[in-house]
Amino acid sequence: MAAGDGAGDQGRLIVAARPDSPPMERHRDHDRRVRPGTGWNQPVEPARDRPRQPLPAAIFELERDPARDVAISHRRAGAVESGRIGKTPAAPGAGAAVVGERRAAAGAAGRPEKIELLPAVGAKTMVGLGHGAATGAARRQREGEQPRRHGGEKAERGHRRLVSRRRHAHKSAMAAPSDPIEIFDRTLRRRRRDRAAAHFRNHAFVRDHMVAELLERLASVKRDFSRALDLGAADGRLGEALRARGLHVVAADSGFAFARACGGVQCDEDRLPFADGSFDLVIAAGGLDMVNDLPGALTLIRRLLVPDGLFLAGFAGAGSLPRLREALLAADLAVGGAAPRLHPQIDVRAAGNLLSRAGFALPVADSETLSVRYGDPLRLVADLRGMAATNVLCDGAPPLGRVQVAALLAEFAAAADADGRTTEQIEIVYLTGWSPAPDQPKPARRGSGTRSLAAALRPPSRL
């Protein structure tokens, strides 16, 4: 074989090098190329003439991929901000929000409450959805080999909007614990009192009984008063009776219609706008059982009084409406769960402790039972609505359905007497307290007694 021929044969065995591959642009889609001379960022489909090389593993992927991390709730799916393990987020609390459900109470079956579980502010690491160590990496590699269908810029804009909203929600949720916890809906209470103002006197038999009892107790006090505050004035009957005794009366009520009719001030009992020492008598007939901050309200009332000023109050306490409570519970159980339909109530012992805690001197708390009879529970509910005493809880219960109303009627009728009428009871708690003063009588020092109580109680001996 000649040398030239050998060189030619050897030359035929050498394959010419292929031209260099066009430059690659690292993009979230991973499979778009840029041709020289066609302009920047103009994608073309990948070549089909040779197999593709596998992309790098998950550690080299983008840190933020809104089209991949999606949180799914019962309403819709939305992108969630994600990051690498050990990666500090840009701002505290700007993490992923997870939508969950919980039960409002153990007995409230079938009433889910939506909550947002947000990460703590001090958290330094964050793990997004789909960040599994092995299976997640393989899944992302397979996704990287398939062309993306969604535009990157549009997904990024949606991602930025979502993160902005989530950060705002996180700040609001973290600020919520500093707000006072309220049981009663103030706005709903005002609306209920405004609704009842037009025909209040047709249903106010319970408050009329309180007013008569409070006036009788006031008459037993052997001292004169000049300036009085009628707290929870309602229809103004109590204020009229006090004016008839020669007192200057200021009316206050949480309802606008009641306050306007009495020419008074609209305010809540725990947000009184009066100056300290403005009155020597404060009297409240009803309403204190619907106050969010009752200890704070009693403290404000004590501050409104001059030294040795008197406070009298009456309200519905614990043990009220037992038959209606049982009937409502049976109505809710007929559909599978209980619901908050009656207010939490204060017993007489707790009321006395609240008076002492508020700083009143010589506190007294007592109660009486008022019995009423109804043949129809719906008539009882109508009277409660007419006296503005229906449910004003913040987390109130939904209206009763037909099945529940039927169960309510049956349970209430089962407790009826021979004449077909059911006896309902209302427990009224009365409070009496004095603003502290130096000249008030004080209890003797403990251990200062000189006689034995046992000797005083011992029956006299017979000769």
QUICORHU-V456049 format. One record per residue. N is the residue number from 0. D_FIRST is the distance of its C-alpha to the first C-alpha in whole Angstrom. Layout:
n=N d_first=D_FIRST
n=N d_first=D_FIRST
This chain:
n=0 d_first=0
n=1 d_first=4
n=2 d_first=7
n=3 d_first=8
n=4 d_first=7
n=5 d_first=7
n=6 d_first=10
n=7 d_first=11
n=8 d_first=10
n=9 d_first=12
n=10 d_first=15
n=11 d_first=15
n=12 d_first=16
n=13 d_first=19
n=14 d_first=22
n=15 d_first=24
n=16 d_first=28
n=17 d_first=31
n=18 d_first=34
n=19 d_first=36
n=20 d_first=39
n=21 d_first=42
n=22 d_first=45
n=23 d_first=47
n=24 d_first=51
n=25 d_first=53
n=26 d_first=55
n=27 d_first=57
n=28 d_first=55
n=29 d_first=52
n=30 d_first=50
n=31 d_first=51
n=32 d_first=48
n=33 d_first=49
n=34 d_first=47
n=35 d_first=46
n=36 d_first=48
n=37 d_first=51
n=38 d_first=53
n=39 d_first=54
n=40 d_first=55
n=41 d_first=54
n=42 d_first=53
n=43 d_first=50
n=44 d_first=49
n=45 d_first=46
n=46 d_first=43
n=47 d_first=42
n=48 d_first=38
n=49 d_first=38
n=50 d_first=40
n=51 d_first=42
n=52 d_first=42
n=53 d_first=46
n=54 d_first=48
n=55 d_first=50
n=56 d_first=52
n=57 d_first=56
n=58 d_first=57
n=59 d_first=55
n=60 d_first=57
n=61 d_first=59
n=62 d_first=63
n=63 d_first=65
n=64 d_first=64
n=65 d_first=67
n=66 d_first=65
n=67 d_first=64
n=68 d_first=68
n=69 d_first=70
n=70 d_first=74
n=71 d_first=75
n=72 d_first=79
n=73 d_first=82
n=74 d_first=82
n=75 d_first=78
n=76 d_first=75
n=77 d_first=74
n=78 d_first=72
n=79 d_first=72
n=80 d_first=71
n=81 d_first=69
n=82 d_first=67
n=83 d_first=65
n=84 d_first=67
n=85 d_first=68
n=86 d_first=68
n=87 d_first=72
n=88 d_first=73
n=89 d_first=74
n=90 d_first=77
n=91 d_first=80
n=92 d_first=80
n=93 d_first=78
n=94 d_first=76
n=95 d_first=76
n=96 d_first=79
n=97 d_first=79
n=98 d_first=82
n=99 d_first=84
n=100 d_first=87
n=101 d_first=90
n=102 d_first=93
n=103 d_first=96
n=104 d_first=98
n=105 d_first=98
n=106 d_first=101
n=107 d_first=99
n=108 d_first=97
n=109 d_first=95
n=110 d_first=95
n=111 d_first=92
n=112 d_first=92
n=113 d_first=89
n=114 d_first=88
n=115 d_first=85
n=116 d_first=84
n=117 d_first=82
n=118 d_first=81
n=119 d_first=83
n=120 d_first=83
n=121 d_first=82
n=122 d_first=79
n=123 d_first=76
n=124 d_first=73
n=125 d_first=72
n=126 d_first=70
n=127 d_first=69
n=128 d_first=69
n=129 d_first=66
n=130 d_first=65
n=131 d_first=64
n=132 d_first=61
n=133 d_first=59
n=134 d_first=60
n=135 d_first=61
n=136 d_first=57
n=137 d_first=55
n=138 d_first=58
n=139 d_first=57
n=140 d_first=53
n=141 d_first=54
n=142 d_first=56
n=143 d_first=54
n=144 d_first=51
n=145 d_first=53
n=146 d_first=54
n=147 d_first=58
n=148 d_first=60
n=149 d_first=63
n=150 d_first=63
n=151 d_first=63
n=152 d_first=65
n=153 d_first=68
n=154 d_first=68
n=155 d_first=68
n=156 d_first=71
n=157 d_first=73
n=158 d_first=72
n=159 d_first=73
n=160 d_first=77
n=161 d_first=77
n=162 d_first=76
n=163 d_first=79
n=164 d_first=81
n=165 d_first=81
n=166 d_first=81
n=167 d_first=85
n=168 d_first=86
n=169 d_first=85
n=170 d_first=87
n=171 d_first=90
n=172 d_first=89
n=173 d_first=89
n=174 d_first=93
n=175 d_first=94
n=176 d_first=96
n=177 d_first=98
n=178 d_first=100
n=179 d_first=103
n=180 d_first=103
n=181 d_first=105
n=182 d_first=106
n=183 d_first=108
n=184 d_first=107
n=185 d_first=109
n=186 d_first=108
n=187 d_first=109
n=188 d_first=112
n=189 d_first=114
n=190 d_first=113
n=191 d_first=115
n=192 d_first=118
n=193 d_first=118
n=194 d_first=117
n=195 d_first=120
n=196 d_first=123
n=197 d_first=124
n=198 d_first=126
n=199 d_first=126
n=200 d_first=129
n=201 d_first=129
n=202 d_first=127
n=203 d_first=128
n=204 d_first=130
n=205 d_first=128
n=206 d_first=128
n=207 d_first=132
n=208 d_first=132
n=209 d_first=131
n=210 d_first=132
n=211 d_first=136
n=212 d_first=135
n=213 d_first=134
n=214 d_first=137
n=215 d_first=139
n=216 d_first=137
n=217 d_first=138
n=218 d_first=141
n=219 d_first=142
n=220 d_first=140
n=221 d_first=143
n=222 d_first=142
n=223 d_first=142
n=224 d_first=138
n=225 d_first=138
n=226 d_first=134
n=227 d_first=132
n=228 d_first=128
n=229 d_first=128
n=230 d_first=124
n=231 d_first=123
n=232 d_first=126
n=233 d_first=125
n=234 d_first=128
n=235 d_first=130
n=236 d_first=133
n=237 d_first=133
n=238 d_first=133
n=239 d_first=136
n=240 d_first=138
n=241 d_first=137
n=242 d_first=138
n=243 d_first=141
n=244 d_first=142
n=245 d_first=142
n=246 d_first=138
n=247 d_first=136
n=248 d_first=133
n=249 d_first=129
n=250 d_first=127
n=251 d_first=123
n=252 d_first=121
n=253 d_first=117
n=254 d_first=118
n=255 d_first=118
n=256 d_first=121
n=257 d_first=123
n=258 d_first=123
n=259 d_first=124
n=260 d_first=127
n=261 d_first=128
n=262 d_first=127
n=263 d_first=125
n=264 d_first=122
n=265 d_first=119
n=266 d_first=117
n=267 d_first=115
n=268 d_first=117
n=269 d_first=115
n=270 d_first=114
n=271 d_first=118
n=272 d_first=118
n=273 d_first=122
n=274 d_first=123
n=275 d_first=124
n=276 d_first=128
n=277 d_first=128
n=278 d_first=130
n=279 d_first=133
n=280 d_first=132
n=281 d_first=129
n=282 d_first=129
n=283 d_first=126
n=284 d_first=127
n=285 d_first=123
n=286 d_first=120
n=287 d_first=119
n=288 d_first=117
n=289 d_first=115
n=290 d_first=114
n=291 d_first=110
n=292 d_first=111
n=293 d_first=115
n=294 d_first=115
n=295 d_first=114
n=296 d_first=117
n=297 d_first=120
n=298 d_first=119
n=299 d_first=119
n=300 d_first=122
n=301 d_first=124
n=302 d_first=123
n=303 d_first=125
n=304 d_first=128
n=305 d_first=130
n=306 d_first=131
n=307 d_first=133
n=308 d_first=132
n=309 d_first=132
n=310 d_first=129
n=311 d_first=130
n=312 d_first=127
n=313 d_first=126
n=314 d_first=123
n=315 d_first=122
n=316 d_first=121
n=317 d_first=119
n=318 d_first=120
n=319 d_first=121
n=320 d_first=120
n=321 d_first=119
n=322 d_first=120
n=323 d_first=118
n=324 d_first=115
n=325 d_first=115
n=326 d_first=115
n=327 d_first=112
n=328 d_first=110
n=329 d_first=111
n=330 d_first=109
n=331 d_first=106
n=332 d_first=106
n=333 d_first=106
n=334 d_first=103
n=335 d_first=101
n=336 d_first=101
n=337 d_first=104
n=338 d_first=104
n=339 d_first=106
n=340 d_first=109
n=341 d_first=112
n=342 d_first=112
n=343 d_first=112
n=344 d_first=115
n=345 d_first=117
n=346 d_first=120
n=347 d_first=123
n=348 d_first=122
n=349 d_first=119
n=350 d_first=121
n=351 d_first=123
n=352 d_first=120
n=353 d_first=119
n=354 d_first=122
n=355 d_first=123
n=356 d_first=119
n=357 d_first=120
n=358 d_first=123
n=359 d_first=126
n=360 d_first=129
n=361 d_first=131
n=362 d_first=128
n=363 d_first=129
n=364 d_first=127
n=365 d_first=129
n=366 d_first=128
n=367 d_first=130
n=368 d_first=129
n=369 d_first=130
n=370 d_first=130
n=371 d_first=129
n=372 d_first=129
n=373 d_first=127
n=374 d_first=127
n=375 d_first=123
n=376 d_first=120
n=377 d_first=119
n=378 d_first=123
n=379 d_first=122
n=380 d_first=119
n=381 d_first=120
n=382 d_first=123
n=383 d_first=120
n=384 d_first=118
n=385 d_first=122
n=386 d_first=122
n=387 d_first=119
n=388 d_first=118
n=389 d_first=115
n=390 d_first=111
n=391 d_first=110
n=392 d_first=107
n=393 d_first=104
n=394 d_first=102
n=395 d_first=104
n=396 d_first=104
n=397 d_first=103
n=398 d_first=106
n=399 d_first=108
n=400 d_first=106
n=401 d_first=109
n=402 d_first=108
n=403 d_first=109
n=404 d_first=112
n=405 d_first=113
n=406 d_first=112
n=407 d_first=114
n=408 d_first=117
n=409 d_first=117
n=410 d_first=117
n=411 d_first=120
n=412 d_first=122
n=413 d_first=122
n=414 d_first=123
n=415 d_first=126
n=416 d_first=130
n=417 d_first=132
n=418 d_first=133
n=419 d_first=129
n=420 d_first=129
n=421 d_first=126
n=422 d_first=128
n=423 d_first=125
n=424 d_first=125
n=425 d_first=125
n=426 d_first=125
n=427 d_first=126
n=428 d_first=125
n=429 d_first=128
n=430 d_first=127
n=431 d_first=130
n=432 d_first=129
n=433 d_first=130
n=434 d_first=129
n=435 d_first=130
n=436 d_first=133
n=437 d_first=134
n=438 d_first=138
n=439 d_first=136
n=440 d_first=137
n=441 d_first=135
n=442 d_first=135
n=443 d_first=136
n=444 d_first=134
n=445 d_first=133
n=446 d_first=135
n=447 d_first=138
n=448 d_first=140
n=449 d_first=143
n=450 d_first=144
n=451 d_first=142
n=452 d_first=141
n=453 d_first=141
n=454 d_first=145
n=455 d_first=146
n=456 d_first=144
n=457 d_first=146
n=458 d_first=149
n=459 d_first=152
n=460 d_first=154
n=461 d_first=157
n=462 d_first=160
